[in-house]
Amino acid sequence: MRRGQASFEEDGEKQPAVGRWKPLMPSKGSKEEPESGCQDAGGADETQSTEQLNVSRLRSSSVEIREKGSEFLKEELHKAQKELKLKDKECERLSKVREQLEQELEELTASLFEEAHKMVREANTKQAASEKQLREARGKIDMLQAEVTALKTLVITSTPSSPNRELHPQLQSPSKAVFRKGHGRNKSTSSAMVSAASQNVTPEPVSHECKEVDSILFAEFQAWKESPTLDKSCSFLDRIYREDVGPCLDFTKQELSELVRVAVEQNTLTIEPVASQTLPVVKVSAEECGGPNGFRSQIVTKCALSGLPRTCKHRIMLGDSGNYYYISPSCRARITAVCNFFTYIRYIQQGLVRQDVELMYWEVMRLRREMSLAKLGFYPSEM
């Protein structure tokens, strides 16, 4: 615009202000100059406005970028905060799970240790019980072996058809009966007695018994043999209890007699020999009797079952009580007869006796006869 104004001033100085016609329409030269000046001024304005527009656009775009960036960052921050909250919750949950697992592990460890100690205690208890049962079983085995040996000797070698003459002295000849084992004698008189006996003994014929099976008793025994039992409600044992066992174990001391009967039925009665030094000597109930040939006299004490003063060579113990009762030979014979009967029927019940039914029946009858003789007061001199 300055250039346009300068050219306009120069043209005014050249042309006179008076006497000249000022053309209404400028010439081409004059027209071009003001147009070019206007164009320069307009281009500058356009450039300035474009620059301003560009600046404003840049400003607006930068504001928009800032706003979008801030919004994006806010969103990312919000997302990060959410993720942090979720991770915090997850950490809290995992920490609770860890605490719970640690607590369960401690409880499990404690329970395992307690269970282990309990198992050790139970194992020790079972081991002690097993050792005790083993000792008892070995003792029972030894006892059963001895009883089986005795039973074989009694049953197999001594039957009604072929009796053992050593077990039945009444079947021996009188000459052999003199030399049977018995009480010891003085050496000074033994030879004389043997010679006198050999001179005075006369042979006697051996007597043979006649036997006949009782049909009622045999039927009761056969019925019992089909299913052996120790229950006295069956007719076979009920008759024996009434006729033999009960009277044979019926002593003066009723209370002790009942205890003896129960111990015999339960197989817990023990009979053992005692020496004279262990016998209880009571001045009131014991008296000293003179012995033959200058031997020391025997100690006479009171029998626990009969209550009478007798020479007690044996004593009994009921179960594991540890209490001993001294008994006379007659009471021992009665108890032994009942024990032999119960031992034999127990062997039959356990299947240890493998014989004909009739042979077993006659053995039972023989044992019943021993009980009958014992309850009547008969017993061997060896008792």
Salt bridges, closest charged atoms under 4 A:
GLU90 OE2 - ARG93 NH2 2.38
GLU92 OE2 - LYS96 NZ 3.92
GLU209 OE2 - ARG369 NH1 2.79
GLU220 OE1 - ARG239 NE 2.94
ASP238 OD2 - ARG242 NE 3.13
GLU243 OE2 - ARG239 NH1 3.42
GLU243 OE1 - ARG368 NH2 2.59
ASP244 OD2 - ARG368 NE 2.41
ASP244 OD1 - LYS375 NZ 4.00
GLU258 OE2 - ARG261 NH2 2.23
GLU265 OE2 - LYS232 NZ 3.71
GLU265 OE2 - ARG261 NH1 2.53
GLU272 OE2 - ARG315 NE 2.67
GLU363 OE2 - ARG366 NH2 2.48
GLU370 OE2 - ARG366 NH1 2.49
GLU382 OE2 - ARG180 NE 3.80
